[in-house]
Amino acid sequence: MPLIEETRRRLAAIPNLTLWRDEPLSLHTRFGIGGPADLYVETGSEEAFMGAIEAARDGGIEIEVIGGGTNLIVSDDGLRGIVLRYRGAQLEANGPCVRAEAGAELQDFVDFSIDRGLKGLETLAGIPGSVGGAVYGNAGAYGHAIAERVVEVRFFDGKRVRVFANEECQFQYRESVFKDHKEWIIFSTGLRLEPADAGVLRETASDIVKVRNEKFPVTMKCAGSIFKNLMLSDLSAAAAAEVPARVVREGKVPAAWFLEQVGAKGTRRGDIRVAAYHANLVYNDGAGTATDLCALINDLKARVTGRFGLVLEEEVQFVGIAGQ
Ligand SMILES: Cc1cc2nc3c(=O)[nH]c(=O)nc-3n(C[C@H](O)[C@H](O)[C@H](O)COP(=O)(O)OP(=O)(O)OC[C@H]3O[C@@H](n4cnc5c(N)ncnc54)[C@H](O)[C@@H]3O)c2cc1C
């Protein structure tokens, strides 16, 4: 506790930084779940952010970086350490090249590009969260992902600010090099888009948002899909033989298909439920807890492993929860 107090004092002296003590993380996750963080910091200044990391590191304090909290399961006990959120949200365009700070809402970046008649982000319309979170997890939908358009990513590696070109980011389906280096903090990204008719792009985006809002009502406390889809080529011959060809899309088998076969739809644990209409959609129906959420996830994984001999991998990220 003295180290936290000492760090709190150092953080309080950093300009352009807002600091909370014992902040409930349930206020910062779409699941509405998560106990308090000893310290919670927000800043739109790169210098302040780096200063805060240095102060936390000097204090030997655990660090977690979050974005919009739309893909997070945070422990009911919260985090004994510091949670940081980068709020820089500037958007810029120069011809077909656009740039966004990591703290910008992904939807604002999508709208910004569409308004400038630039094609390439419209299929990401309606994906909640920040640009930083989208780059970290290579967010995507409708057969496209942000990585297809990323030219470079600017990030802090704990010592200095670096810039990675697209190939260095090692993007794959819902993966990037940043997932293997949780201490790297994305500050901004530059993308190259293509000129197109803004009206057509807007229509595409608005059709997508309509469909998404039916599947994920805006008030639903969830994280989108809990589990990643699976590559058909990664499955054992026995598991692959059971998958009907009609469910395979772009070489992937939806995790929802496996979950359906094991009766996941409608399952519940406390206030945590699997949607009756979508087996890979788990939501908090009221006063759900991370304990129940993790238990339900583990139960679903065990059912799928028992039936198909494969292990589902979570798309959601865990904070303060060991062994998940
Ligand atoms: C209703 C709903 C629908 C969804 N649909 C989709 C979908 O169609 N496709 C899809 O891909 N995802 C989807 N998601 C998941 C989620 O929206 C994305 O993963 C999103 O990109 C997460 O962004 P975030 O800012 O909320 O990140 P958070 O949830 O806050 O964090 C997620 C991870 O990103 C890391 N992170 C965040 N910011 C930074 C940064 N600046 N630097 C380094 N690491 C960072 C965090 O450490 C954490 O590990 C959906 C979620 C919901 C709730």
The ligand as an SDF file (V2000), in Angstrom:
LIG
                    3D

 53 58  0  0  0  0  0  0  0  0999 V2000
  -21.3970   -5.8430  -29.1030 C   0  0  0  0  0  0  0  0  0  0  0  0
  -19.9950   -6.1490  -29.5000 C   0  0  0  0  0  0  0  0  0  0  0  0
  -19.7120   -6.5530  -30.7870 C   0  0  0  0  0  0  0  0  0  0  0  0
  -18.3870   -6.8250  -31.1780 C   0  0  0  0  0  0  0  0  0  0  0  0
  -18.1530   -7.1970  -32.4720 N   0  0  0  0  0  0  0  0  0  0  0  0
  -16.8810   -7.3940  -32.8710 C   0  0  0  0  0  0  0  0  0  0  0  0
  -16.6000   -7.7220  -34.2440 C   0  0  0  0  0  0  0  0  0  0  0  0
  -17.4890   -7.8230  -35.0850 O   0  0  0  0  0  0  0  0  0  0  0  0
  -15.3050   -7.8930  -34.5940 N   0  0  0  0  0  0  0  0  0  0  0  0
  -14.2880   -7.7750  -33.6940 C   0  0  0  0  0  0  0  0  0  0  0  0
  -13.1240   -7.9210  -34.0940 O   0  0  0  0  0  0  0  0  0  0  0  0
  -14.5300   -7.4680  -32.3970 N   0  0  0  0  0  0  0  0  0  0  0  0
  -15.7850   -7.2830  -31.9650 C   0  0  0  0  0  0  0  0  0  0  0  0
  -16.0430   -6.9790  -30.6520 N   0  0  0  0  0  0  0  0  0  0  0  0
  -14.9550   -6.9670  -29.6760 C   0  0  0  0  0  0  0  0  0  0  0  0
  -14.3700   -5.5590  -29.4170 C   0  0  0  0  0  0  0  0  0  0  0  0
  -15.2500   -4.5750  -29.8100 O   0  0  0  0  0  0  0  0  0  0  0  0
  -13.0620   -5.3710  -30.1590 C   0  0  0  0  0  0  0  0  0  0  0  0
  -12.1480   -6.3500  -29.7450 O   0  0  0  0  0  0  0  0  0  0  0  0
  -12.4720   -3.9810  -29.9180 C   0  0  0  0  0  0  0  0  0  0  0  0
  -11.4940   -3.7550  -30.9130 O   0  0  0  0  0  0  0  0  0  0  0  0
  -11.8670   -3.8110  -28.5360 C   0  0  0  0  0  0  0  0  0  0  0  0
  -11.5010   -2.4480  -28.3650 O   0  0  0  0  0  0  0  0  0  0  0  0
  -11.4820   -1.7480  -26.9320 P   0  0  0  0  0  0  0  0  0  0  0  0
  -10.9450   -0.3850  -27.1110 O   0  0  0  0  0  0  0  0  0  0  0  0
  -12.8080   -1.8520  -26.2890 O   0  0  0  0  0  0  0  0  0  0  0  0
  -10.4230   -2.6390  -26.1710 O   0  0  0  0  0  0  0  0  0  0  0  0
  -10.4930   -3.1990  -24.6630 P   0  0  0  0  0  0  0  0  0  0  0  0
  -11.6190   -4.1690  -24.5650 O   0  0  0  0  0  0  0  0  0  0  0  0
  -10.4490   -2.0820  -23.7000 O   0  0  0  0  0  0  0  0  0  0  0  0
   -9.1350   -3.9790  -24.6090 O   0  0  0  0  0  0  0  0  0  0  0  0
   -8.9330   -5.1370  -25.3910 C   0  0  0  0  0  0  0  0  0  0  0  0
   -7.4280   -5.4140  -25.4300 C   0  0  0  0  0  0  0  0  0  0  0  0
   -6.8070   -4.3690  -26.1710 O   0  0  0  0  0  0  0  0  0  0  0  0
   -5.6890   -3.8650  -25.4660 C   0  0  0  0  0  0  0  0  0  0  0  0
   -5.5560   -2.4380  -25.8100 N   0  0  0  0  0  0  0  0  0  0  0  0
   -6.5310   -1.5090  -25.8530 C   0  0  0  0  0  0  0  0  0  0  0  0
   -6.0010   -0.3080  -26.2060 N   0  0  0  0  0  0  0  0  0  0  0  0
   -4.6650   -0.5000  -26.3630 C   0  0  0  0  0  0  0  0  0  0  0  0
   -3.5620    0.3440  -26.6960 C   0  0  0  0  0  0  0  0  0  0  0  0
   -3.7270    1.6510  -26.9670 N   0  0  0  0  0  0  0  0  0  0  0  0
   -2.3380   -0.1990  -26.7630 N   0  0  0  0  0  0  0  0  0  0  0  0
   -2.1410   -1.5270  -26.5100 C   0  0  0  0  0  0  0  0  0  0  0  0
   -3.1290   -2.3830  -26.1790 N   0  0  0  0  0  0  0  0  0  0  0  0
   -4.3830   -1.8660  -26.1110 C   0  0  0  0  0  0  0  0  0  0  0  0
   -6.0350   -4.0670  -23.9940 C   0  0  0  0  0  0  0  0  0  0  0  0
   -4.8650   -4.1620  -23.2080 O   0  0  0  0  0  0  0  0  0  0  0  0
   -6.7980   -5.3930  -24.0250 C   0  0  0  0  0  0  0  0  0  0  0  0
   -5.9180   -6.4930  -23.9210 O   0  0  0  0  0  0  0  0  0  0  0  0
  -17.3500   -6.7070  -30.2440 C   0  0  0  0  0  0  0  0  0  0  0  0
  -17.6410   -6.3040  -28.9290 C   0  0  0  0  0  0  0  0  0  0  0  0
  -18.9470   -6.0320  -28.5580 C   0  0  0  0  0  0  0  0  0  0  0  0
  -19.2460   -5.5790  -27.1640 C   0  0  0  0  0  0  0  0  0  0  0  0
  1  2  1  0
  2  3  1  0
  2 52  2  0
  3  4  2  0
  4  5  1  0
  4 50  1  0
  5  6  2  0
  6  7  1  0
  6 13  1  0
  7  8  2  0
  7  9  1  0
  9 10  1  0
 10 11  2  0
 10 12  1  0
 12 13  2  0
 13 14  1  0
 14 15  1  0
 14 50  1  0
 15 16  1  0
 16 17  1  0
 16 18  1  0
 18 19  1  0
 18 20  1  0
 20 21  1  0
 20 22  1  0
 22 23  1  0
 23 24  1  0
 24 25  2  0
 24 26  1  0
 24 27  1  0
 27 28  1  0
 28 29  2  0
 28 30  1  0
 28 31  1  0
 31 32  1  0
 32 33  1  0
 33 34  1  0
 33 48  1  0
 34 35  1  0
 35 36  1  0
 35 46  1  0
 36 37  1  0
 36 45  1  0
 37 38  2  0
 38 39  1  0
 39 40  1  0
 39 45  2  0
 40 41  1  0
 40 42  2  0
 42 43  1  0
 43 44  2  0
 44 45  1  0
 46 47  1  0
 46 48  1  0
 48 49  1  0
 50 51  2  0
 51 52  1  0
 52 53  1  0
M  END
$$$$
